[in-house]
């Protein structure tokens, strides 16, 4: 029993008291200093004095038998690692007087299943709930504008989380390895989502990225093996390297028209991806961007000029000195480009290694306009046909092309045509 005359518990005062089971602190106490009860591995019950204002750093660190605790109504701050590694802690009552919960405050509280956060906090600090492996749901208060790095890392059981409309930033690794999360609604106010933010959310099936996001960071959705669909914002400028690495269920994705760069290995290992269309403004594409996309049969690139290909850290303008592999693991993929650009793609040192064909737009069968008249068909003696577009040549008689090709083989003739100077 602590005397009523005591007003402060000193730093590490009861640290490593492994036989301490319960403690009642008198109301006279105004301050509990850092690490006061850390490593009290048998401590099960604590009654805190009503007049303290802060739970300082490491106060109850690794009190592995502590099951529950109520925080007094006057407390405004919970310090760094205050309850970290309290592996038996199942419930904690936090008053609305709290305005700040510091990083790691509840990290590795592996038995904590739910918690109600105070209304007045503005930020979920880094690693606050890291490795709270039993936490299954949480509501983020409406005033929170930022979720820090690693805030919910390895919260394996987290199946539901509600994010507030005022949220602006989601930090690096914030929800990494939240394997039970199937969906999440990201508020439209969010302007930044950090690296690895949703990596290894293995049951995440769909997600919509807010319109204010202009860049998808590296590894953001790495290993999201159940992700079937994702909606990207129209003003997106860049998709960084490995952003969708090994999203093995992703079948299709629409790259917004304002995207100018896609990084190294961005879609590597997306084995279910069958087709993709890249916009006219695309300027740079990284090595291995579609590596091991074994189902990918076609890529449409609407850029008139062949995009620059680069390795990580090497944005060389001279492609002739680069030796890149755009699509290792799948040699059956055809790349469709604007018809007027076929020759420039084929002559490019890197792009010329692939099967380059002109984009074939859909034609309305009932429309007899000039565009339909420009669709030409070669046919060999066995009835096999090969078709392509042309607005300039008169194909009523194409003996000149057979002569130039040295054969009447339709595919050879087509290659000769598109490589004419």
C-alpha positions, 0 to 999 in steps of 0.5 A: 500500500502506497502512502497518501503523502506520496505525490510522484512515482519515480522513474523505473521505481517498480521496474522488474518487480516480477512478483507484483500482482496488483497495485492501488495508487492513491489519489495524491499522486500527480505523476508516474515517471518513465518505466515505473512498472515496466517488466512487472510480468505478474502485474494483473491489476492497476488502479490509477490515481484520478489526478495524473495528466500523462501516462509516460513512456514505457510506464507499463512496458511488457507487463505481460499479465495485465488484462485491463486498465481504465485511464483516468478522465484527466489524462491528456497524453499516453507516452511512447511504448506506454503499454507496448508488449502488454500481451494479455491486455484485452481491454483499455478505456481511454477518456476523451480528454486524451489529445495525443497517443505517442508512437508504439503506445499499444504495440504488440498488445497481441490480445487486444481485440477492440479499442475506442479511440478518443475523439480529440486526437489528430494523428495515429502515430507510427507503430501505435498498434503494430502487431496487435494481432487480435485487433479485429476492428477500429474506428478512426476518430473524425479529427484524425488527418494522418496515420503514421508509418507502421501504425497497423503493421501486422494486425492480422485479424483486422477485418474492418476499419473506418477512416475519417473524411478529414484524413490526408495522409497514410504513412509507409507500411501503415496497413502492411500484412493486415491479412483479414482486410477485404476492403477499405474506403479511402477518403477523397481528402487523402493526398498521399499513400506511402510505400508498402501501405497495403502490401501483403493485405492478402484478402483485399479484393478491391480498392478505389484510390482518391482523386487527389493522389498523383503518385502510387508509391513503390510496393504499395499493393505488393502481394495483394493476392486477392486484389481483383480490381482497383480504380486509379484517379484520373490525375495520376502521374506516376506508378512507382516500381513494384507498386502492384508486384505479385497481385496475382488475381488482378485481371485488368487495370485502366491506366489513367490518361495523364499517367506519364511514368510506370516504374521498374517491375510495377506489375511484375508477377501479375499472372492473371493480367490478360491485357492492359492499355497505356495512355498517349502521355506515357513517357517512361517505362521501367525494366521488367514492368510486366515480367512474369505476367504469363497470361498477358496477351496484348498491350496497347500503347497509345503513345505516338513516340516510343516511351523511354525504357529505364532501369532503377536509377538510370533514366538514360535518354539513349535507348541504344545503350540499354539492354532491357527486358520488358516482358520476361516470362511471356514471349507471346504478347503482342504490343499494339501502337498507333498505326503511324508509329509502327515503324518508329517502334520497330526501329527502336533498339528495345521496342523492336524486340517485340511483336509490334502491330498497329492498333485496330479500332472497333468498326461499326459494321453498319458504318460505311465511312472512309475509316472502314474503307481504309481497312485492308486485307491480304489473303494467301492461296490457302485463304489465311488472311492478314489485315491492317490499316492504311490511309495513304496507299492504294491497295487496289493493286499491291503487286509493287509491295510483293515485288518489294518484299520478294514474296507474296506472303502477307505477313512479310509484305506487311512488315516490309510496308511498315518499314518503308522509308 
